[in-house]
């Protein structure tokens, strides 16, 4: 992704190897001893229940034979993270738009809670998919993402989850939308792979989820590969506040000219690859940081 496009992509986000993963043709030609059973999938997002991204994923997963129900925010909830309403006596407004679509007046996390706790209660939900989002969710932006927040909510409740986003193209925003069906097709193939490797069990290890970012390339070009990544540690943007009279300040956003460190989600997108980052709702530090911090606090009374 060009630097100018990358800078704009971060603004939009704020408001497995290639050989091991099957291509569309490989999936079509691979022999199958018996068809996998259809999955029960809860589909949500943060862009709203009628957004083009969620429709593209719904069409592809339904076309693959799965039982898919959309339970998503009634309006755009980008940046809501995993905010959820848990209050005894709280009244939630949720409209049944059609047999397979619900619009919830709340956050993405609220939508997942309502979907699992009411719409699909009493039955096993095999997977929660969130997206595809209009713009990538990488690095520190993940902590603000309602798309990822919906997936994390499902993980918290013990349900395997995939967050998926389509890279933002500032030079041609329609190019992002045009790449959403390809993103959805990739997710359908990813789910099919998880089904085969699960052999009738959980689609993902317990407490695990995936954060998938699909590259938007010129002319609807296919990705250059697939990378298993971690969130970038690079500084993606900076903020400054300029007084603009009285108690008002104007925010100025600046962006780093970086392509991301090796094996990061940012580096994968920069190279035109699909980024797949395994995620966990547990925010405990990695073993090295945990041990170093514990050693510094040893003897604290």
Backbone as CSV, one residue per row, in Angstrom:
resi,resn,N_x,N_y,N_z,CA_x,CA_y,CA_z,C_x,C_y,C_z
1,UNK,0.855,-1.187,0.000,0.000,0.000,0.000,0.887,1.232,0.000
2,UNK,0.626,2.195,-0.863,1.402,3.416,-0.930,1.277,4.196,0.380
3,UNK,2.358,4.972,0.760,2.298,5.728,2.019,1.080,6.608,2.141
4,UNK,0.687,7.315,1.055,-0.469,8.207,1.153,-1.730,7.421,1.426
5,UNK,-1.849,6.243,0.801,-3.021,5.407,1.040,-3.002,4.868,2.459
6,UNK,-1.788,4.521,2.947,-1.694,3.966,4.289,-2.097,4.998,5.334
7,UNK,-1.676,6.239,5.141,-2.055,7.296,6.086,-3.565,7.443,6.147
8,UNK,-4.192,7.457,4.989,-5.651,7.589,4.954,-6.333,6.361,5.532
9,UNK,-5.694,5.210,5.355,-6.294,3.987,5.865,-6.398,4.019,7.377
10,UNK,-5.381,4.557,8.031,-5.428,4.641,9.486,-6.561,5.563,9.937
11,UNK,-6.780,6.639,9.206,-7.868,7.548,9.542,-9.203,6.822,9.456
12,UNK,-9.364,6.026,8.412,-10.612,5.266,8.254,-10.762,4.240,9.363
13,UNK,-9.693,3.680,9.793,-9.776,2.641,10.824,-10.137,3.214,12.169
14,UNK,-9.626,4.422,12.442,-9.967,5.042,13.714,-11.450,5.338,13.750
15,UNK,-12.236,6.369,12.835,-13.704,6.819,12.880,-14.489,5.543,12.995
16,UNK,-0.862,-21.802,8.357,-1.255,-21.175,7.480,-0.344,-20.645,6.438
17,UNK,0.683,-20.459,5.743,1.474,-19.992,4.633,0.667,-20.148,3.369
18,UNK,1.106,-19.515,2.286,0.364,-19.574,1.030,0.244,-21.011,0.524
19,UNK,1.284,-21.734,0.633,1.244,-23.118,0.138,0.334,-23.985,0.980
20,UNK,0.288,-23.732,2.265,-0.517,-24.561,3.162,-1.992,-24.242,3.076
21,UNK,-2.340,-23.058,2.595,-3.741,-22.655,2.536,-4.275,-22.878,1.134
22,UNK,-5.467,-23.443,0.987,-5.979,-23.780,-0.341,-6.444,-22.572,-1.126
23,UNK,-6.165,-22.578,-2.416,-6.717,-21.563,-3.298,-8.142,-21.942,-3.641
24,UNK,-8.876,-21.013,-4.278,-10.261,-21.300,-4.632,-10.334,-22.500,-5.575
25,UNK,-9.401,-22.566,-6.563,-9.421,-23.679,-7.502,-9.065,-24.986,-6.827
26,UNK,-8.144,-24.925,-5.856,-7.753,-26.140,-5.156,-8.894,-26.694,-4.337
27,UNK,-9.643,-25.790,-3.698,-10.794,-26.228,-2.917,-11.831,-26.877,-3.821
28,UNK,-12.044,-26.287,-5.002,-13.054,-26.803,-5.908,-12.696,-28.186,-6.441
29,UNK,-11.364,-28.438,-6.645,-10.952,-29.688,-7.251,-10.594,-30.769,-6.242
30,UNK,-10.449,-30.415,-4.964,-10.017,-31.386,-3.966,-11.095,-32.432,-3.726
31,UNK,-10.701,-33.720,-3.679,-11.687,-34.772,-3.428,-12.195,-34.707,-1.995
32,UNK,-13.449,-35.025,-1.793,-14.045,-35.004,-0.462,-14.742,-36.334,-0.206
33,UNK,-14.422,-36.944,0.920,-15.037,-38.221,1.238,-16.506,-38.035,1.591
34,UNK,-16.821,-36.977,2.339,-18.206,-36.663,2.652,-18.297,-35.179,2.969
35,UNK,-19.395,-34.548,2.628,-19.507,-33.108,2.850,-19.565,-32.774,4.337
36,UNK,-18.933,-31.639,4.698,-18.988,-31.185,6.079,-20.393,-30.692,6.384
37,UNK,-20.800,-30.844,7.635,-22.147,-30.399,8.007,-22.204,-28.875,7.982
38,UNK,-23.358,-28.310,7.679,-23.506,-26.855,7.713,-23.272,-26.330,9.139
39,UNK,-22.641,-25.187,9.231,-22.387,-24.566,10.523,-23.483,-23.564,10.858
40,UNK,-23.713,-23.375,12.151,-24.570,-22.296,12.626,-23.663,-21.121,12.950
41,UNK,-23.827,-20.034,12.214,-22.923,-18.889,12.317,-23.695,-17.628,12.677
42,UNK,-23.210,-16.913,13.685,-23.718,-15.592,14.026,-22.805,-14.570,13.359
43,UNK,-23.381,-13.693,12.551,-22.622,-12.696,11.797,-22.929,-11.306,12.322
44,UNK,-21.885,-10.559,12.668,-22.061,-9.203,13.190,-21.019,-8.285,12.566
45,UNK,-20.980,-7.036,13.007,-19.981,-6.074,12.529,-20.059,-4.811,13.370
46,UNK,-19.342,-3.758,12.936,-19.513,-2.465,13.612,-19.969,-1.367,12.652
47,UNK,-20.061,-1.699,11.357,-20.497,-0.716,10.367,-22.013,-0.631,10.249
48,UNK,-22.724,-1.575,10.857,-24.172,-1.584,10.774,-24.687,-2.761,9.965
49,UNK,-25.886,-3.211,10.293,-26.437,-4.447,9.726,-26.635,-4.400,8.214
50,UNK,-26.749,-3.190,7.632,-26.998,-3.074,6.195,-25.746,-2.714,5.403
51,UNK,-24.584,-2.714,6.026,-23.341,-2.342,5.348,-22.983,-3.359,4.257
52,UNK,-22.315,-2.923,3.205,-21.980,-3.844,2.106,-21.065,-4.985,2.522
53,UNK,-20.190,-4.741,3.502,-19.262,-5.787,3.927,-19.945,-6.978,4.569
54,UNK,-20.895,-6.708,5.455,-21.586,-7.806,6.139,-22.487,-8.557,5.155
55,UNK,-23.030,-7.843,4.182,-23.868,-8.494,3.171,-23.028,-9.439,2.315
56,UNK,-21.807,-9.003,1.954,-20.938,-9.844,1.134,-20.589,-11.141,1.855
57,UNK,-20.277,-11.034,3.148,-19.931,-12.230,3.917,-21.151,-13.126,4.102
58,UNK,-22.314,-12.517,4.357,-23.547,-13.293,4.495,-23.814,-14.101,3.224
59,UNK,-23.690,-13.455,2.073,-23.967,-14.128,0.807,-23.013,-15.298,0.576
60,UNK,-21.721,-15.106,0.858,-20.729,-16.155,0.606,-20.907,-17.332,1.573
61,UNK,-21.117,-17.045,2.862,-21.255,-18.135,3.831,-22.572,-18.877,3.648
62,UNK,-23.625,-18.140,3.305,-24.904,-18.788,3.019,-24.786,-19.637,1.756
63,UNK,-24.102,-19.096,0.748,-23.892,-19.830,-0.483,-23.089,-21.102,-0.280
64,UNK,-22.251,-21.099,0.767,-21.466,-22.292,1.082,-22.285,-23.318,1.861
65,UNK,-23.550,-22.999,2.146,-24.443,-23.945,2.795,-24.617,-23.768,4.281
66,UNK,-24.024,-22.736,4.865,-24.109,-22.530,6.304,-25.396,-21.804,6.697
67,UNK,-25.811,-21.995,7.935,-26.989,-21.325,8.487,-26.503,-20.052,9.172
68,UNK,-26.664,-18.929,8.503,-26.091,-17.658,8.953,-27.197,-16.697,9.385
69,UNK,-27.022,-16.104,10.564,-27.955,-15.094,11.064,-27.189,-13.817,11.370
70,UNK,-27.625,-12.710,10.814,-27.015,-11.412,11.105,-27.662,-10.814,12.344
71,UNK,-26.843,-10.487,13.338,-27.286,-9.698,14.495,-26.225,-8.616,14.654
72,UNK,-26.542,-7.412,14.221,-25.547,-6.350,14.118,-26.146,-5.015,14.531
73,UNK,-25.294,-4.021,14.786,-25.804,-2.706,15.194,-26.745,-2.085,14.159
74,UNK,-27.729,-1.358,14.649,-28.677,-0.680,13.769,-28.023,0.491,13.047
75,UNK,-26.960,1.052,13.643,-26.247,2.180,13.051,-24.752,1.965,13.214
76,UNK,-23.966,2.759,12.502,-22.512,2.626,12.554,-21.996,2.765,13.983
77,UNK,-21.189,1.796,14.393,-20.610,1.797,15.741,-19.094,1.635,15.678
78,UNK,-18.471,2.138,14.615,-17.015,2.031,14.473,-16.317,2.677,15.661
79,UNK,-15.279,2.020,16.149,-14.513,2.540,17.277,-15.098,2.212,18.624
80,UNK,-16.128,1.373,18.673,-16.787,1.059,19.945,-16.030,0.035,20.767
81,UNK,-15.007,-0.577,20.185,-14.219,-1.608,20.869,-15.141,-2.722,21.369
82,UNK,-14.900,-3.207,22.591,-15.729,-4.288,23.141,-16.722,-3.756,24.172
83,UNK,-17.063,-2.472,24.069,-18.021,-1.884,25.002,-19.333,-2.652,24.959
84,UNK,-19.805,-3.013,26.127,-21.057,-3.763,26.193,-21.904,-3.264,27.357
85,UNK,-23.205,-3.434,27.241,-24.134,-3.013,28.284,-24.562,-4.239,29.077
86,UNK,-24.180,-4.280,30.342,-24.590,-5.371,31.236,-25.184,-4.715,32.469
87,UNK,-26.480,-4.519,32.449,-27.171,-3.801,33.521,-28.533,-4.440,33.748
88,UNK,-28.747,-4.929,34.936,-30.019,-5.577,35.261,-31.176,-4.601,35.034
89,UNK,-32.152,-5.022,34.270,-33.317,-4.188,33.997,-33.171,-3.298,32.777
90,UNK,-31.975,-3.274,32.173,-31.774,-2.434,30.991,-32.640,-2.939,29.834
91,UNK,-33.279,-2.030,29.126,-34.104,-2.403,27.985,-33.342,-2.176,26.684
92,UNK,-33.308,-3.203,25.859,-32.601,-3.129,24.589,-33.619,-3.123,23.449
93,UNK,-33.377,-2.301,22.451,-34.235,-2.255,21.273,-33.580,-3.042,20.150
94,UNK,-34.272,-4.053,19.665,-33.763,-4.884,18.582,-34.897,-5.184,17.614
95,UNK,-34.687,-4.847,16.348,-35.707,-5.043,15.328,-35.373,-6.254,14.465
96,UNK,-36.357,-7.128,14.285,-36.189,-8.260,13.378,-36.518,-7.780,11.968
97,UNK,-35.463,-7.509,11.206,-35.626,-6.942,9.866,-36.174,-7.981,8.900
98,UNK,-35.688,-9.198,9.024,-36.168,-10.320,8.217,-35.887,-11.592,9.000
99,UNK,-36.160,-12.733,8.416,-36.005,-13.994,9.130,-34.574,-14.207,9.609
100,UNK,-33.602,-13.662,8.881,-32.191,-13.901,9.203,-31.412,-12.633,9.535
101,UNK,-32.101,-11.530,9.789,-31.417,-10.268,10.068,-32.061,-9.551,11.247
102,UNK,-31.234,-9.210,12.235,-31.663,-8.412,13.380,-30.804,-7.156,13.458
103,UNK,-31.429,-6.011,13.749,-30.736,-4.743,13.942,-30.867,-4.333,15.403
104,UNK,-29.736,-4.198,16.073,-29.704,-3.929,17.515,-29.292,-2.488,17.782
105,UNK,-30.039,-1.804,18.612,-29.685,-0.444,19.016,-28.655,-0.546,20.136
106,UNK,-27.405,-0.714,19.737,-26.329,-0.894,20.709,-25.014,-1.106,19.996
107,UNK,-24.013,-1.515,20.744,-22.671,-1.703,20.218,-22.536,-3.064,19.534
108,UNK,-21.416,-3.296,18.847,-21.169,-4.628,18.298,-21.188,-5.711,19.367
109,UNK,-20.581,-5.415,20.514,-20.583,-6.389,21.607,-22.001,-6.652,22.102
110,UNK,-22.815,-5.599,22.219,-24.220,-5.770,22.600,-24.939,-6.686,21.606
111,UNK,-24.624,-6.505,20.334,-25.262,-7.303,19.290,-24.922,-8.779,19.439
112,UNK,-23.645,-9.073,19.713,-23.232,-10.465,19.905,-23.885,-11.050,21.152
113,UNK,-23.942,-10.266,22.219,-24.592,-10.741,23.445,-26.062,-11.063,23.184
114,UNK,-26.748,-10.186,22.448,-28.154,-10.407,22.135,-28.321,-11.596,21.191
115,UNK,-27.428,-11.714,20.243,-27.504,-12.822,19.301,-27.332,-14.167,19.966
116,UNK,-26.332,-14.260,20.847,-26.080,-15.525,21.535,-27.074,-15.763,22.671
117,UNK,-27.529,-14.666,23.300,-28.389,-14.811,24.474,-29.873,-14.836,24.184
118,UNK,-30.262,-14.483,22.953,-31.691,-14.471,22.623,-31.988,-15.072,21.257
119,UNK,-31.411,-14.487,20.215,-31.773,-14.907,18.856,-31.435,-16.374,18.615
120,UNK,-30.245,-16.788,19.022,-29.803,-18.164,18.777,-29.689,-18.970,20.069
121,UNK,-30.333,-18.506,21.113,-30.265,-19.231,22.374,-30.945,-20.586,22.236
122,UNK,-30.430,-21.561,22.958,-31.001,-22.897,22.918,-30.375,-23.799,21.885
123,UNK,-29.569,-23.237,20.992,-28.890,-24.038,19.982,-27.399,-23.763,20.013
124,UNK,-26.625,-24.675,19.458,-25.183,-24.504,19.433,-24.788,-23.547,18.326
125,UNK,-24.020,-22.519,18.667,-23.448,-21.616,17.675,-22.006,-22.050,17.448
126,UNK,-21.689,-22.431,16.222,-20.358,-22.950,15.922,-19.319,-21.854,15.777
127,UNK,-19.764,-20.668,15.332,-18.796,-19.629,14.990,-19.467,-18.267,14.977
128,UNK,-18.725,-17.263,15.441,-19.132,-15.867,15.267,-18.149,-15.229,14.289
129,UNK,-18.682,-14.582,13.256,-17.863,-13.836,12.303,-18.259,-12.371,12.404
130,UNK,-17.271,-11.478,12.452,-17.535,-10.046,12.550,-16.885,-9.348,11.356
131,UNK,-17.714,-8.727,10.499,-17.195,-8.032,9.331,-17.850,-8.523,8.043
132,UNK,-17.296,-8.116,6.917,-16.002,-7.512,6.809,-16.102,-6.000,7.010
133,UNK,-15.106,-5.477,7.700,-15.083,-4.072,8.061,-14.578,-3.210,6.913
134,UNK,-15.054,-1.981,6.864,-14.606,-1.009,5.860,-13.323,-0.360,6.365
135,UNK,-12.195,-0.983,6.108,-10.898,-0.493,6.576,-10.251,-1.491,7.502
136,UNK,-8.931,-1.596,7.421,-8.202,-2.598,8.183,-8.175,-2.313,9.686
137,UNK,-8.031,-3.366,10.451,-7.871,-3.278,11.900,-6.560,-3.958,12.271
138,UNK,-5.532,-3.131,12.468,-4.185,-3.636,12.711,-3.560,-2.867,13.869
139,UNK,-2.484,-3.439,14.432,-1.732,-2.747,15.473,-2.599,-2.259,16.609
140,UNK,-2.280,-1.060,17.116,-3.013,-0.493,18.236,-4.455,-0.169,17.917
141,UNK,-4.793,-0.041,16.621,-6.171,0.242,16.233,-7.096,-0.882,16.664
142,UNK,-6.546,-2.095,16.786,-7.353,-3.254,17.187,-8.045,-3.001,18.523
143,UNK,-7.369,-2.282,19.421,-7.949,-2.026,20.739,-9.187,-1.140,20.674
144,UNK,-9.355,-0.389,19.593,-10.515,0.490,19.437,-11.582,-0.098,18.530
145,UNK,-11.274,-1.187,17.870,-12.129,-1.699,16.808,-13.383,-2.381,17.330
146,UNK,-14.540,-1.925,16.854,-15.780,-2.614,17.178,-15.871,-3.957,16.482
147,UNK,-15.244,-4.066,15.313,-15.208,-5.337,14.592,-14.521,-6.400,15.434
148,UNK,-13.339,-6.065,15.942,-12.605,-7.004,16.792,-13.310,-7.158,18.139
149,UNK,-13.918,-6.074,18.636,-14.641,-6.143,19.906,-15.771,-7.155,19.882
150,UNK,-16.467,-7.255,18.754,-17.533,-8.251,18.625,-16.958,-9.663,18.705
151,UNK,-15.818,-9.875,18.040,-15.182,-11.190,18.071,-14.685,-11.529,19.475
152,UNK,-14.095,-10.548,20.146,-13.585,-10.769,21.505,-14.726,-11.121,22.457
153,UNK,-15.889,-10.499,22.275,-17.047,-10.812,23.108,-17.430,-12.277,22.963
154,UNK,-17.427,-12.767,21.725,-17.735,-14.184,21.496,-16.697,-15.082,22.154
155,UNK,-15.418,-14.721,22.021,-14.340,-15.511,22.632,-14.522,-15.560,24.143
156,UNK,-14.874,-14.422,24.741,-15.130,-14.370,26.184,-16.204,-15.372,26.594
157,UNK,-17.177,-15.583,25.705,-18.294,-16.481,25.998,-18.035,-17.910,25.529
158,UNK,-16.826,-18.174,25.080,-16.451,-19.542,24.712,-16.794,-19.948,23.300
159,UNK,-17.115,-18.982,22.434,-17.485,-19.295,21.050,-16.336,-18.889,20.123
160,UNK,-15.878,-19.765,19.241,-14.825,-19.395,18.287,-15.259,-18.195,17.453
161,UNK,-14.307,-17.325,17.121,-14.684,-16.087,16.423,-13.607,-15.637,15.449
162,UNK,-14.070,-15.002,14.378,-13.182,-14.424,13.371,-13.590,-12.983,13.131
163,UNK,-12.650,-12.050,13.294,-12.860,-10.660,12.890,-12.219,-10.491,11.519
164,UNK,-12.906,-9.826,10.603,-12.362,-9.679,9.255,-12.557,-8.263,8.747
165,UNK,-11.522,-7.741,8.101,-11.545,-6.367,7.608,-10.954,-6.314,6.200
166,UNK,-11.450,-5.374,5.410,-10.944,-5.135,4.060,-10.180,-3.815,4.054
167,UNK,-8.938,-3.856,3.598,-8.067,-2.686,3.627,-8.700,-1.488,2.916
168,UNK,-8.536,-0.322,3.522,-9.126,0.903,2.993,-8.254,1.504,1.890
169,UNK,-8.858,1.899,0.801,-8.180,2.552,-0.318,-8.676,3.988,-0.418
170,UNK,-7.876,4.927,0.067,-8.293,6.324,0.084,-8.380,6.906,-1.322
171,UNK,-7.515,6.445,-2.220,-7.505,6.974,-3.572,-8.765,6.592,-4.345
172,UNK,-9.391,5.485,-3.927,-10.614,5.035,-4.582,-11.412,4.214,-3.577
173,UNK,-12.279,4.882,-2.821,-13.019,4.179,-1.771,-13.896,3.060,-2.331
174,UNK,-14.347,3.216,-3.576,-15.154,2.161,-4.184,-14.347,0.885,-4.390
175,UNK,-13.030,1.033,-4.480,-12.169,-0.137,-4.630,-12.223,-1.009,-3.384
176,UNK,-12.375,-0.386,-2.222,-12.516,-1.147,-0.984,-13.795,-1.982,-1.030
177,UNK,-14.899,-1.355,-1.391,-16.167,-2.073,-1.484,-16.094,-3.177,-2.541
178,UNK,-15.427,-2.875,-3.657,-15.312,-3.850,-4.738,-14.520,-5.084,-4.306
179,UNK,-13.627,-4.927,-3.316,-12.828,-6.050,-2.835,-13.516,-6.843,-1.724
180,UNK,-14.680,-6.387,-1.285,-15.358,-7.080,-0.192,-15.852,-8.486,-0.578
181,UNK,-16.390,-8.701,-1.787,-16.753,-10.076,-2.151,-15.561,-11.020,-2.150
182,UNK,-14.391,-10.541,-2.594,-13.186,-11.370,-2.558,-12.779,-11.660,-1.120
183,UNK,-12.919,-10.657,-0.244,-12.655,-10.869,1.176,-13.581,-11.944,1.721
184,UNK,-14.861,-11.832,1.383,-15.853,-12.797,1.853,-15.568,-14.196,1.320
185,UNK,-15.138,-14.285,0.061,-14.793,-15.583,-0.523,-13.629,-16.208,0.236
186,UNK,-12.652,-15.383,0.609,-11.522,-15.889,1.393,-11.994,-16.423,2.744
187,UNK,-12.910,-15.703,3.384,-13.409,-16.150,4.681,-14.157,-17.470,4.544
188,UNK,-14.921,-17.633,3.468,-15.628,-18.893,3.245,-14.625,-20.044,3.107
189,UNK,-13.514,-19.803,2.404,-12.487,-20.837,2.257,-11.760,-21.098,3.576
190,UNK,-11.557,-20.026,4.346,-10.931,-20.177,5.662,-11.805,-21.023,6.578
191,UNK,-13.099,-20.744,6.584,-14.026,-21.521,7.417,-14.038,-22.978,6.970
192,UNK,-14.008,-23.209,5.649,-13.981,-24.583,5.144,-12.734,-25.316,5.612
193,UNK,-11.592,-24.616,5.613,-10.356,-25.238,6.101,-10.459,-25.561,7.589
194,UNK,-11.014,-24.647,8.367,-11.170,-24.895,9.799,-12.080,-26.099,10.045
195,UNK,-13.145,-26.225,9.250,-14.031,-27.377,9.387,-13.293,-28.686,9.151
196,UNK,-12.495,-28.726,8.094,-11.799,-29.974,7.766,-10.779,-30.340,8.828
197,UNK,-10.046,-29.353,9.321,-9.011,-29.651,10.305,-9.585,-29.879,11.704
198,UNK,-10.804,-29.373,11.957,-11.435,-29.578,13.272,-11.950,-31.001,13.435
199,UNK,-12.250,-31.674,12.318,-12.734,-33.062,12.332,-13.924,-33.250,13.285
200,UNK,-14.862,-32.323,13.191,-16.069,-32.432,13.996,-15.976,-31.776,15.354
201,UNK,-14.798,-31.281,15.736,-14.627,-30.619,17.027,-14.720,-29.104,16.896
202,UNK,-14.162,-28.385,17.878,-14.154,-26.921,17.847,-13.387,-26.430,16.627
203,UNK,-13.877,-25.371,16.026,-13.218,-24.825,14.843,-11.869,-24.209,15.158
204,UNK,-11.721,-23.689,16.372,-10.466,-23.082,16.811,-10.166,-23.565,18.229
205,UNK,-8.903,-23.512,18.639,-8.584,-23.876,20.022,-9.385,-23.033,21.017
206,UNK,-9.604,-23.568,22.192,-10.367,-22.867,23.219,-9.735,-21.503,23.509
207,UNK,-10.578,-20.488,23.625,-10.185,-19.098,23.910,-9.503,-18.416,22.727
208,UNK,-9.450,-19.054,21.576,-8.741,-18.477,20.435,-9.691,-17.886,19.415
209,UNK,-9.201,-16.883,18.700,-9.918,-16.286,17.589,-8.923,-15.855,16.535
210,UNK,-9.420,-15.286,15.442,-8.567,-14.808,14.363,-8.939,-13.379,14.009
211,UNK,-7.920,-12.557,13.755,-8.131,-11.226,13.205,-7.554,-11.229,11.792
212,UNK,-8.440,-11.168,10.801,-8.048,-11.280,9.398,-8.153,-9.922,8.719
213,UNK,-7.092,-9.525,8.026,-7.096,-8.290,7.243,-6.763,-8.624,5.800
214,UNK,-7.686,-8.262,4.902,-7.556,-8.604,3.482,-7.076,-7.384,2.707
215,UNK,-6.037,-7.533,1.876,-5.489,-6.372,1.161,-6.376,-5.920,0.009
216,UNK,-6.469,-4.616,-0.167,-7.158,-4.044,-1.319,-6.102,-3.612,-2.321
217,UNK,-6.094,-4.276,-3.466,-5.073,-4.025,-4.476,-5.714,-3.465,-5.741
218,UNK,-4.921,-2.750,-6.545,-5.477,-2.131,-7.764,-6.048,-3.180,-8.716
219,UNK,-7.134,-2.804,-9.376,-7.703,-3.678,-10.386,-8.222,-4.994,-9.857
220,UNK,-8.604,-5.037,-8.575,-9.106,-6.259,-7.945,-8.100,-7.401,-8.030
221,UNK,-6.815,-7.045,-8.030,-5.768,-8.069,-8.082,-5.826,-8.944,-6.841
222,UNK,-5.490,-10.217,-7.006,-5.499,-11.152,-5.889,-4.363,-10.843,-4.924
223,UNK,-4.481,-11.255,-3.661,-3.391,-11.076,-2.708,-2.124,-11.783,-3.185
224,UNK,-0.985,-11.294,-2.752,0.296,-11.898,-3.125,0.633,-13.104,-2.254
225,UNK,-0.173,-13.357,-1.239,0.065,-14.494,-0.365,-0.705,-14.353,0.929
226,UNK,-0.389,-15.214,1.868,-1.010,-15.209,3.193,0.103,-15.192,4.230
227,UNK,-0.019,-14.366,5.247,0.990,-14.286,6.304,0.324,-14.455,7.666
228,UNK,0.922,-15.272,8.500,0.483,-15.401,9.879,1.293,-14.410,10.693
229,UNK,0.609,-13.496,11.345,1.229,-12.283,11.843,0.942,-12.032,13.321
230,UNK,1.564,-10.986,13.833,1.222,-10.420,15.128,0.922,-8.945,14.901
231,UNK,0.286,-8.317,15.868,-0.011,-6.893,15.739,1.284,-6.104,15.704
232,UNK,1.348,-5.123,14.805,2.530,-4.287,14.742,2.711,-3.505,16.039
233,UNK,3.962,-3.314,16.405,4.296,-2.476,17.565,4.671,-1.064,17.138
234,UNK,4.647,-0.829,15.835,5.020,0.491,15.319,4.007,1.549,15.758
235,UNK,4.505,2.781,15.911,3.615,3.915,16.141,2.880,4.188,14.835
236,UNK,1.573,4.058,14.839,0.818,4.231,13.606,0.371,5.671,13.379
237,UNK,0.134,6.398,14.442,-0.310,7.781,14.289,-0.027,8.553,15.565
238,UNK,-0.022,9.864,15.443,0.135,10.740,16.589,-0.958,11.785,16.591
239,UNK,-1.222,12.348,17.751,-2.286,13.346,17.876,-1.733,14.630,18.481
240,UNK,-2.210,15.748,17.975,-1.909,17.050,18.563,-3.224,17.819,18.642
241,UNK,-3.313,18.741,19.605,-4.554,19.485,19.813,-4.251,20.979,19.770
242,UNK,-4.930,21.668,18.851,-4.717,23.105,18.666,-5.904,23.874,19.237
243,UNK,-5.656,24.802,20.167,-6.756,25.611,20.707,-7.487,26.350,19.591
244,UNK,-8.800,26.286,19.624,-9.576,26.949,18.571,-10.658,27.851,19.155
245,UNK,-10.415,28.326,20.367,-11.329,29.275,20.982,-12.128,28.688,22.116
246,UNK,-12.121,29.396,23.251,-12.884,28.929,24.409,-12.371,27.576,24.885
247,UNK,-13.283,26.656,25.090,-12.918,25.320,25.546,-12.801,24.333,24.388
248,UNK,-12.643,24.819,23.175,-12.629,23.977,21.989,-11.206,23.786,21.466
249,UNK,-10.904,22.555,21.049,-9.597,22.221,20.486,-9.799,21.434,19.192
250,UNK,-8.950,21.700,18.230,-9.005,20.986,16.956,-7.941,19.898,16.940
251,UNK,-8.376,18.675,16.655,-7.453,17.550,16.636,-6.715,17.487,15.309
252,UNK,-5.407,17.262,15.380,-4.573,17.069,14.198,-3.965,15.673,14.272
253,UNK,-4.192,14.892,13.225,-3.688,13.522,13.177,-2.493,13.456,12.241
254,UNK,-1.404,12.865,12.700,-0.227,12.661,11.857,0.093,11.175,11.809
255,UNK,0.760,10.751,10.749,0.985,9.327,10.513,2.446,9.035,10.254
256,UNK,2.891,7.893,10.742,4.275,7.476,10.561,4.460,6.870,9.174
257,UNK,5.614,7.155,8.568,5.956,6.552,7.275,6.668,5.234,7.565
258,UNK,5.909,4.206,7.839,6.490,2.908,8.163,5.731,1.807,7.443
259,UNK,6.457,0.772,7.094,5.835,-0.362,6.432,5.673,-1.544,7.379
260,UNK,6.008,-1.352,8.647,5.803,-2.399,9.632,6.990,-3.323,9.778
261,UNK,7.187,-3.802,11.005,8.295,-4.724,11.252,7.969,-6.107,10.699
262,UNK,8.997,-6.912,10.557,8.837,-8.250,9.984,7.781,-9.042,10.743
263,UNK,6.968,-9.771,9.997,5.934,-10.673,10.524,4.781,-9.927,11.205
264,UNK,4.662,-8.637,10.964,3.547,-7.873,11.543,2.387,-7.786,10.551
265,UNK,1.208,-7.455,11.084,0.031,-7.294,10.226,0.214,-6.158,9.225
266,UNK,0.848,-5.070,9.660,1.086,-3.944,8.763,2.014,-4.339,7.621
267,UNK,3.080,-5.071,7.939,4.020,-5.510,6.901,3.319,-6.394,5.876
268,UNK,2.448,-7.283,6.337,1.737,-8.176,5.421,0.886,-7.383,4.438
269,UNK,0.112,-6.400,4.939,-0.720,-5.599,4.046,0.126,-4.772,3.086
270,UNK,1.232,-4.238,3.585,2.128,-3.461,2.732,2.622,-4.299,1.565
271,UNK,2.800,-5.596,1.802,3.283,-6.517,0.771,2.144,-7.124,-0.052
272,UNK,0.922,-6.696,0.198,-0.211,-7.203,-0.564,-0.696,-8.557,-0.110
273,UNK,-0.356,-8.961,1.110,-0.736,-10.267,1.621,-1.935,-10.185,2.560
274,UNK,-2.659,-11.292,2.677,-3.686,-11.417,3.711,-2.969,-11.610,5.040
275,UNK,-3.353,-10.835,6.025,-2.792,-10.970,7.375,-3.766,-11.749,8.252
276,UNK,-3.275,-12.819,8.869,-4.074,-13.593,9.827,-3.343,-13.573,11.160
277,UNK,-3.955,-12.926,12.150,-3.366,-12.844,13.481,-4.216,-13.614,14.477
278,UNK,-3.682,-14.696,15.056,-4.409,-15.373,16.133,-4.554,-14.425,17.318
279,UNK,-5.751,-14.354,17.894,-5.989,-13.448,19.019,-6.603,-14.198,20.186
280,UNK,-6.537,-13.567,21.358,-7.082,-14.123,22.588,-7.644,-12.957,23.379
281,UNK,-8.755,-13.156,24.041,-9.347,-12.080,24.835,-8.575,-11.813,26.124
282,UNK,-7.576,-12.622,26.425,-6.750,-12.463,27.622,-5.662,-11.431,27.350
283,UNK,-5.654,-10.338,28.120,-4.677,-9.275,27.906,-3.408,-9.458,28.751
284,UNK,-3.235,-10.600,29.387,-2.023,-10.841,30.164,-0.795,-10.683,29.279
285,UNK,0.274,-10.090,29.822,1.490,-9.862,29.047,2.113,-11.181,28.602
286,UNK,2.938,-11.112,27.545,3.629,-12.310,27.077,4.584,-12.796,28.173
287,UNK,5.010,-14.066,28.126,5.808,-14.644,29.223,7.047,-13.841,29.595
288,UNK,7.774,-13.317,28.596,8.998,-12.571,28.887,8.692,-11.273,29.640
289,UNK,7.693,-10.522,29.155,7.324,-9.276,29.822,6.743,-9.542,31.201
290,UNK,5.948,-10.603,31.303,5.354,-10.972,32.589,6.450,-11.271,33.622
291,UNK,7.438,-12.088,33.227,8.505,-12.484,34.145,9.367,-11.283,34.538
292,UNK,9.690,-10.432,33.567,10.540,-9.260,33.865,9.818,-8.295,34.812
293,UNK,8.529,-8.093,34.594,7.753,-7.199,35.453,7.598,-7.785,36.849
294,UNK,7.313,-9.082,36.927,7.167,-9.736,38.228,8.470,-9.663,39.022
295,UNK,9.615,-9.794,38.332,10.907,-9.734,39.016,11.147,-8.345,39.604
296,UNK,10.738,-7.311,38.895,10.924,-5.943,39.386,10.034,-5.651,40.588
297,UNK,8.921,-6.361,40.699,7.995,-6.127,41.801,8.145,-7.141,42.929
298,UNK,9.118,-8.036,42.783,9.321,-9.061,43.808,9.570,-8.406,45.169
299,UNK,8.945,-8.945,46.197,9.118,-8.432,47.549,8.203,-7.277,47.905
300,UNK,7.351,-6.855,46.959,6.428,-5.758,47.235,5.463,-6.154,48.342
301,UNK,5.321,-5.300,49.351,4.407,-5.564,50.471,3.446,-4.396,50.625
